Amino acid sequence: MSMGMTPFRQGARHIRNISGTASLEVVLLKAVKVLAHEGIPHLLGGGFAVQEHGYCRTTQDLELVVPSIPEAKEKLSAGGFEKSSDSSTAVIDTDSKVKIKLLPGGGKVFAKEKLVQPMPTAVSEQPQVMSLAELLNTKLSRGWMKDLSDVVELIKANSLRREYPVDGTVRTDYEKAWDTAAAEMARAAKGRLRE
């Protein structure tokens, strides 16, 4: 299941500070407070969740999985966010202009995805970050190059085993990513031995 993470992971905070995206934390806390006040559960995914699980890459926006996008969008719009002009499933923080993409809990964002998004159940004023397994399943399900790259880096950052418990639907994709991560780590270790 998901885990609440506050304070944020130190390494993740560092990358947000040096990349100029520290406002993501403020916007996230503001959004989950609005959702909690309205009794709407959420899960945090996307690049922010990747950062919180140990791979410190940059991201410019937030992804929140919610049970009902229209309801969450309505409540967030009433709570200080504006509807996005370029997406029917996003809101924008009026102060920072950070975009929050709303994803369908128990549904698919894109028809080609192999799995549905996890269904959030926890109502909390603290960010409910997808568990590592949920995040890996979501990333592998989409199959985009950036998502597969995230999976490889998360495997390395968390020293995951090849047998890590991902959904059977994406097991083969996970094993390919694991093999890539293992090969990259072996090349890096070989390079260090030569120095």
N, C-alpha and C positions, 0 to 999 in steps of 0.2 A: 504494500500500500504506500501511499504518499507520506511524506514527512514534512513537518513544518520546519523551516530553517530561518531563525532569526536569533542572534545576529547573523548576517550573511557571512558566508565563508570568506575568510581573510584574503585568500588569493583571488577570489572572484571580485571582491571589493577593490582590490589593487588594480586589476585590469580595467575595471569601470572607471576608477579615478584617473588612471594615466591615459585612457582613451577618450576622456571627456564625456562619458555616459553615466556618471554617478547619479544623474537625475532619474535614471530608470528605477532605482531603489525607492525614491520618494514617490514617484508615480505609481509604482506597484503597491506600496503600502496604502496610498490614498484609494486606489481601486478596490483592493481587497476589503478595506474598511467599509466602503459603500456596499459592496456585495454582502458582507456579513450583516450589516445593518438591515438589509432587505431579505436575509435568510437564504441567500443564494450560495451554494457551495462552489468551489473552484479548484482547479489544479493549474499550476504553473508549468509550462513546457517551453519549448524553443531554446534559443541561444542563452537566455538567462538561466534556465535549468541546467543547460550544458555547463555553464560557468560554475554553478553551485555544486555540480558533481565532479569538479576537478579539472576540466579542460578549459583553460582561460583564453578564450577567443573573444573577439569583439562581437557586439550585437547592438542594433539601433532601436529595437522595438521589443514589445512583450507579447507573449502568447498565453492566453488564459482559456482553459477548457471549462465550459459551463454547461449545465443541463439544458438550458434554453437560451439560444443566442438573442432572440427578440426581447425576452424579458431582461436579460443582463444588459443589453444595449440600452433599453428604455431606462432602467434604474441608474446606470452609469451616466447617461445623458442628463438625468435629473440631478445627479450628484457632482456636477462640475466638469464633465467631459462633453465633448461635442461629437456628433456623428461624423464619420469620415466621408469626405466627398468622393473618394476613389474606391471605397469598399463598403459593401452592405453589411459586412460582418466585423467592422472595426470602429473604434472610437479613438478620439485624439484628446490628450490632456490639454486643456486650454492654456495653461501657463507654459509648459515646456515643449509642447507640440509632439510629444512622444506618442506613437501609435500603439494601441493595444488591439491585437488581433484576437477575436473571440472564435473559439473552435467548439464544434458540437460534441459534447459528452455523449458517448454511446453511438456516435455517427462518424461519417467519413468527411474529410475536408475535400478530397478529390476522389472521384469514382474508382480510379486505378489502385487506390490504397488497399493493401492486403488485410488490414485490421481496422477496427473502429477505434476512435479515441477512447481512453479510459473514462469512466463515468465518475465525476467528482461526488463525494458524499459529505465531506467535512465543511461546515460553515465556520469560518475563523477570520479574525482580523489579522492573523499572521499568514504569510504566504505558504500555501500548501504545495510544495515542490513535488513534481512527479517523482516517484521512486526511480532508481536507476534502471530497473527492469522495465518499468512503464515507458521511460524515456527512450531506451534502446528499441523497444517494440515499436514505438511511434516513428522513430527515425528510420528504422529498417523497413517499416510498412510503406513509407512514402517512396523510398528508393532513390531520392534525388542525390546527386553527387555530393553536395554540401552535407546532407544528412549522413551519407555513408562515411564521409570524411570525419564527421563528428563521432560516429560510432567507433572508428579506428582509434581516434585520439582518446575517447572515453575508456576504451579497453586498455590502452597504455597507461593512462592516468590513474586508473583504479586497479591495475594488475589483475584484470579479470581472467578467469580460466576459460578454456575453450568450451567447457561444459556449463557455463553460466546459464541460469534458468531463464531463457527468453521463450516467447510463444513458439510453438512448433511450426506455425505458419511462416515464421521468419528465421527458423533455425539455420537453414542452409546459408542464408544471407549473412547471419551472424558469424558462422564458421568461416566464410570467405573473408569477412572483415577481420576476424581474429587472426587468420593466416597472414593477412596483409600486415597487421600490427606486429605479429611475431617476426616477420621478415624484416620490417623496418627497424625493430629493436635489435635484431641480430646484426644488421648492417651497421647500425650506430655503435654497437659494442665492438665490432670488428675494427671500425675506424678509430675508436679510442685506444685499442690495443696497439695500433700502428704508431700512435703519437708518442 
